[in-house]
Amino acid sequence: MIPRYQKIVFVVLLVVSIAMGAVLVRLRERAHERLLKGEDLAPTVAPEVAPEVQATLMVANDVDGTLVAEARSLPLPVDAEARARALLGQLLEVYAGPGATHPVPGVPRAVLQVFLLPAQAADGKADRQAGGQLAVVDLAGAFADGHPSGILTETLTVESICGTLHANLPRVAQVRFLVDGKARATLAGHADLTRTYLTADQDVAGASPGTGAKP
């Protein structure tokens, strides 16, 4: 036979459990009501989409060793550095596509970042009075490692990058390259990545490679 005190304890525990269950149910209902109320009050905001703008890609052609200007309508961000990175990403996607005139294997995020700094004078110091910019292009190591080796093909890649930057961001007068955030001697054994490339001669269709660099 169950003692009287155990019956009392059981009844008390049962009542407390029922009460706690009711409280939890009510709290959940109130939380749901607040959530619905918040959803009703929150304005519906469409996701921000970059507007399409006219851009120019300086596309390399291995057949005659030239750069050809191709007009494209592309969704590009307003921020200059983000725009530069997006432009170069589009350029390298062209090279990775079927029938490319300058075939280069594609990799995810081939361009890690583009930094825009004041252009440098001959002594290596920032030349703020000139008003030009130095673009520092940080390429992915996987892209550089998979790039076809050869003086012409490497130079065309480098100079098409320079030309594309200058065609869309005219203030970019100089370009330097990093790979995975570090200095690298060459792109794939030939094109010098330790020097500063000038963009002035790379924004015209048919510009011959090798004319836009200085030590």
N, C-alpha and C positions, 0 to 999 in steps of 0.2 A: 504493500500500500504506500502511495506517495505521501510524504509528510506535508503538513499544511503550509509550512514556510516555503517549500519548493514550488507548490502551486502558486503562491503569491508572487514569488520571484518570476515564474514563467509568465504569469498574466502581465506583470509590470513590463517585462522585456517585450512581450508581444505588442502591448500598447505603444511603447516607445518606438518599436520598429515600424508600426503602421504610421505613427506620427511623422517619423523621419522620411518615410517613403512619400507621404503626402507633401511634405515641405520640398523635397527634391523635385517632385513632379511640378509643383508650382514655380519653383525657381527656373526650371527648364522652360516652362511656358513663358515666363516673363523675359527670359533671355531671348527666346525666339521672337517674341513681340518686339523687343528692342532692335533685333537684327532686321526684321521686316521694316520697322519704322526708319531705321538708318538707310536701308536700301531705297525706300520711297523718297527720302529727302535728298539722297546723293544724286547730283546731276549726271546724266548720261553723257560721257565724254568720248568722242571718237578717238581711236588710237592715232597718235601723231605720225603722219606719213611724210617723208621728205618729198618736196615738190620736184617735178621733172624740169630740168633746165637743159639748155643747149650746151654741149661740151664737145671738145675736140680731143680725140685720141691720136697720138703720133704713132702709127703702127709700122713696125719694121717689116721689110720685105727682103727675104734671104736671096731671092733671085738676082736682084740688081743692087743689093746693099743700100737701100734707101729707106727713108722714113716718109710715110704717106699720111696726110691729115685726113681723118675720118670723123665726120660730124655725127654725134649721137645725142639722143634725148634721154637723159639719165636722171634718176632720183638721187639727188645729192644733198647732203646736209649743208647748213649755212656756215657752220664753223669752218674756218679755212683749213685747219690741220685735218679735221675729219673729212672734209671734202677732198683734200689731196690724197688721203689714204684710200677713199672710195674710188677716186679716179684711177689710181694705180692698180687697185684691185680689179677694176673693169678691164684695164689694159692687159693685165696678165691672164685674165680669163679668156680674152680673145686669143692669146698665144696657146692656151691649153685646149681650145676648141677644135673641132674637125675642120680640115681644110685651111688651117692657119698658114699665113705666108711666112711666119716666123715661129715654128712649133717649139714650145717649151713646156715640159710637164707641169701641170698645175698641182698645187698643194693648198690645203685649207689655210686661210689667213697668210698668204704669201708675203703681204706687207703688214708687218706688226704695228708700225707707227710711223708717222711723219711729223717731225718737229720743224717749225718755222722760226728762224732766228735772224737777227740782223746780219746782213752780208759782211764778209770779212775783207779787210784791206789786204794789200800785198804782204804786210808784216804779220798777218794772222790775227790782228785785233779787229774787233767789231767796228764796221764802218757805218755808223748810224746816220751820218750826214748824206750818204749816197741814197738812202731810202730803199735800197734793194733788200732782198731776203735770201738767206741761206736755208735750203731745205735739207734736213738730215733724214734720210730714208732708211728705216730699220727693216731689213729683209729677214724672213724666216730662214733658219739654217737648212731646213728641209728643201726649201726652194733653191738655195744656192748649191746645195749638195747634188740636187737632181738636174741642175742646168747643164745642157750640152756644152762640152768643152770646145773651144775654138775662138781665135781672136775676133773673127767677124761676128759670129753669133753672140758672143758675150758683149762686144762693143755695141751691137745693135740694141740689145736689151737695155744696157745702161743708158744709151743716148735716147732711146725712145721714152724711157722714164723721165729723163731731163726735159725732153721736148714736150711731153704731155703736161708736166708741171707748169712749164713756162707758158704754154698755149692757153691754159685755163687760169693760172695765177701769174699774171705778167710781172709781178714784183719779184718772183723767184728768179734770181740771177745766177745762183750757185747751188750745186747739189753735192752732198757728200753721202757716203753709204756706210751703214753698219750691218752686221749680220748677227742676229740674236743679241743685239745690244752691244756688240763688241766690234773693234776694228778687225778687218780681215784683209789680207794682202790682195787677193784676186777674187773674182766672182766664181770662176770654175777653172782657174789655172792661167788665165790670160788677162782679162780686163782688170786694170789697176783700180782697186777700191781704196787706196791710200791717198788719192789726190782729190782735189776739188774740181768738179766738172762745171763748166760754164754753159748756160742755157741759150745764149744769144743765137748760136748757129743751129739750134736743134728744133726750131719751131716752124721751119719752112719745108714743105713737101719736097723730097728729093735731096735733102741735106745729106752729104756724104759722111759716114761715120768716121770718128777719130779726129774731128776738128774742134771739139768743144771741151778740151781739158787743159788744165794747167798744173804744174807741180804743186 
